[in-house]
């Protein structure tokens, strides 16, 4: 009996020591990367309710500094149609920024500060998400509900491929994690225990509106490919894919495909082209949409549909700055062609 008690005590001490060492390691990694994480505040115009008037709203999220030039990775849904973007560092420095690359259907975006980052800012390193496996411990740093530089810890719960689709996420690979994610965490980094970025926080599945252990994070390799290697074109448009099912409702010509423009950021390429957003909130098949905007039918002569989307992004990405980007739209029952010069 005495031997059993001694064995139990030894096991308990071993577990305690391992837990303490793990906590100390996490503490050190957090201190090393914390100053690379930023709070992102945006201002955008939306359709209010119930009178469908246009109102200006502020939204909050997170991001991470990855270059000395002031490049910051974040979530596309946070900045895609933002008219103004403010980035706040741990030093309390507040700097405006602009979007230089974005892929809404993978929910990743790249910002560029309008002035150099503060001297104390730390650069975070992008890790190789292919080396991250289910069961690996990870941590997220962000601003849940505006409480900046909050640490949450969890594990990789799963990997979801490009055929997985939740909340419009349909390109590339996403991690599923049980690390707590709440409003304000969007766009923040998920780190491995070496302090490398392995993902950018995107969305949660929740019945309560808060964290329920079902978070989704765009992988670092996906973000690297779409934002640094390919530089996905930022249009400044948020839209709703039109399928055959709703084409008749919107009077879209056959084969019933296109993009219903919902919001357009001021001073964006789409705004310069003359694209118009929606005017009226509605619910279709349980989803909130904004009706009354232009319907994009084709870009650079390529019909707009799910199958052609990546091809369109690739073709537009190859257009030289100063050359025209042409868009065919449906507006008030009439087909029009809009164009604008691609920004540098």
Protein Blocks (a to p, Z undefined) as FASTA:
>chain_A
ZZmmmmmmmmmmmmmmmmmmmmmmmmmmmmmmmmmpccddddddddddfklpacdddddd
ddddfbfnopacddfklmmmccbdcdddfkopacddddfbdcfknopacdddfbdcdfkl
ccdddddfklpcehiacdddddeehiahiacddddfbdcdfkbcgehiaghjddddfbdc
dehjgopacddfkopafbdcfbdcdfklpaehiacdddfklmmmmmmmnopacehpacdd
ddfklmmmnopacehiadddfbdcehiaklmnopacdfbdcdeehiacdehiacdfbggh
iacdfklmmmmmmmmmmpcghiacdddddeehiacdddddddZZ
